[in-house]
Amino acid sequence: MFKINNLNVSVNDKNILNNLNVELPDGQIHVIMGKNGIGKSTLCKVIMNYPGYTKKGNIVFNNKDLLKMSTYEIAKEGVMLISQNPVSIEGVSNAEALRTALKERNEGTLDIFKFNKEMEEICDKLALDRSFIHKDINVGASGGERKKIELLHMGILKPKFIILDELDSGLDVDSLRITSENIKKYKAENPSTSILIITHHPKILEYLHPDYVHIMNNGKIIKTGNYDLAMEVEKNGYNYFKDSNNDITKEVTNE
């Protein structure tokens, strides 16, 4: 179970998130949608406890408050952020990083043959050249390749809770289809995994059908509904939901 309770976040005395509440049961897919610049990516960083933010409230995953844990501890707990703009890391290959992560989690034990075979199989499913296995992380990779490399890491590390921050950003139609289908297959193979999708465009939801859709504005959730709510966004835009009397959605609940 993942739950955000009364989360308030500011940076440089500017309020970004205001009394934000979201509950995401195991195995569900939830979406937070909203205009650019309203705090969606900030929320992703705060979940991973990036430094530089003033925070009040709590973020609970598996009965642990993530705001009291380091980013390393959060990742080890099984939370993974697939970033909108994955960074390059020179001097560390994807294989080296993933081997180290698995050894940390498994206390030093690792079947190298199985590990190498699994990496190759995941690359093939993602239509990602196998040469990236031994290349430095994201160095020389295009935007679409970087997203696929993130999914390679996901497939190896097998997180319990996945945050997709604007996955569709920078992807062409084919790459979006391939990445979304791989996430969908991962979810089917790991049904207890929860996924939080952060986006401003509903196209990705055609592949990853959510259980709930949340509309975010002014740093808080203003409406919650099902997939039909995302289609209303596509049809009417976000300004439509400034009017709380619109009854196309329901008020936020903890169902």
N, C-alpha and C positions, 0 to 999 in steps of 0.2 A: 504494500500500500504506500502510495506517494501522496503527501498532503502538504499544501501551503496554507499556513494560518496567519491571518492578519499581517501580511508582509508589507513593510514600508521600507523603501530604499531611496537614498539620496546620494548625490555626489557633488562636491563643491557647493554644498548648501542648496542644491536644486533638487526638489522632489521628483522622483521618476516613477516609482511604484507606490500606490496609496491603498493601504488596507486590502491587499490582494488575497483572495481565497480561492483555492482550487483543490479538488480531491480527485485522485485518479486511482481506482482500484487495480489490483493485479490483473494483467491480461487485457486491459482495455487500451484503446487508442483515442486520445483526446487531441483537439486542435485549438490553438490560440491564434486568432486572426485579428488583424488591425492594420491601420495605416503605418507607413514608415515613420520612425522617430517617436513612437509612443512608449517604448520601453520593452519591446518583445525580446530583443537580443540582450538587453540588460538583464532580464529575467534569467536567460540561459546562463549568463556568466555568474549571477548570484547563486544559482543552484549549485554550480561547481565551486562556489566560494572564492571567486577571483578577488584579489585585493583591491583596495581603493574605494570601496563602497561602504556607506554607513547604513546598517541594517537593523531593523527591529521586527519581531515576530519570529516564526520558525518555519523550517522546511523539513518535514519528517519523511524518511524512507526506511522501511523495515524497522520502525520504532527507534530510529536514531536521528538526531537533529543534525542535518548536514551543515548548518551554519556554525556548528561547534567542531567541525572536522576540517582537516586540510584537504586540498584538491587531490592529493595523492591518496588519502584515506577514502575519499568519496569515490574515486575511480576504482579502488580496490574493492569497494563495497558492491560494485557492479553497475555504476552509473556511467553512461558514456554520452558525451556531447559531440555530435557531428556538426562541425562549425560551418557557418556561412562562407567564411574565407579561411580555409585551412592553411596554416603557416608552413613555410619551408624550414627544415632543420638540417643544416649541413653537417656532415661527419657522422651521421647516424642513419643506417639503412633501415628500411621497413622490417626486414627480417631480424636485425639486431634488436630493434625496439620491442618487437613482439615477443621474441625469445626471452628478453629480460623481464617483460611484464608477466609472462606465463610462469617463469621461474619464481618470481616474487609471490605470485598467487598460489603456486603449487609447492612452495617451499623447496625449490631447487630441482624438482623432478621434471623431466621433459623428454618425450619420445621424438627425437629429431626427425626420423624418417616419416612418422605420421604428420609432424608439423610441416615439413616441406611439401608433402603430398597435398595436404589440406590447403596450403597457400596457393599452390598451382591450380587446384580445382576451383577455388574461389575466384582467382584471376580470370579463368576461362569463363565462368558464369557471368562475370562483370564485363566481359569483352575488354579486359585490361591486359596489356602486354606483360608477360611474365617477367620481363627484365626489370620491372619496377620492384620486384621482391628484393633485389639486392642494390637498388638505387637509394641514395639519400632521400629522406622523407620529403616528398613533394617538390624536390629540386628538379627544375626543368619540366614540370608537369603542367598541363593546361588546367583550366578551371574544372572542366568535366573530369579529367583524370584525377585531380585532387579529391573530388567527391567520391570517386570510385575507390581510391586508396583508403579513404576513411571507412568505406564499407568493407574493404579487405580487413582492416583492423577490427571492425565490428564482428565479422565472421569468425575471426580467430579468438578474440577475447570473450565473445558470447556474453554481452552485458545483460543485466536483468531489467534495466530501465534505460531507454534510449531517448535522447532529445535531438530532434532534427531542426536545426536553425536554418530556415530558408534553404532547404535542400535543393529546391528548383532554381535557385539563383545561379545564373551562368550556364545552365544546362540546356542543350538543344533537345528537341522532341525525343529523339532516339535514346539519348543518355538518360533523360528523365524516366522514360519507360523502363530501361534496363535497371537503373538504380532502384526505382520504386518496386519493380517486380522482385528484385532480390531481397528487399526489406520485407515485402509481403511473404515471401517464402520463408525467410528467417523467422518471422512471427508465427507462421504455421507450424514450423518445426520446434518452436519454443513458445508454446501458447500462454505461459504465465508471464512472459515479457510484456511490459507496459511501454507505450510509446507516446511521447508528447511532441506534436508537430507545431512548429512556429512558422507562420507564413502570412503573407498578405494577399496571396493569390490561390484560389481553390483548385487549380489544375491538378496538383499532386493528389488531391483527395479523390480523384477519379480512380486512382490506383490503390490508395490506402484508405479504405472506407472507414471513417471514424465512428466511434460510439457516441461521442459528444463533440460539439463545436462551441467554443467560447469566443465572444467578441470582446475585445479589449479597447478601452479608450480612457484617456486621462489616468493611466497607470492602474486601472482596476478592471475587473470583469463586469460588463454592463448587461450582457445577454448570454444565455446558454440555450442550446437546442441540439437537434440532430443534424444529419447531413443536409437536410433541406435548408437549414440556416445558411450554410455556405453557398448554396445556390441563390439564396436571396441577396447575399453580398454581391455575387456575380451580376445579378440583375439590377440591383438598386444602388450599389455602392455603400460605403461606410457611413456617409452622412445620414442615411435613412435611419440608422440605429441610434442616433442622438436623441430621438424622440422615444422616451421610455414607454409611451402608450402603444407603440406598435406591438401587436399581439402575435406576430409570426413566431416569436420565441417565448420561452418561459423565463422567469427570473431564476437566478442561480440557486441551485439546491445541492445538497450532498447526497443525491440518489446514487 
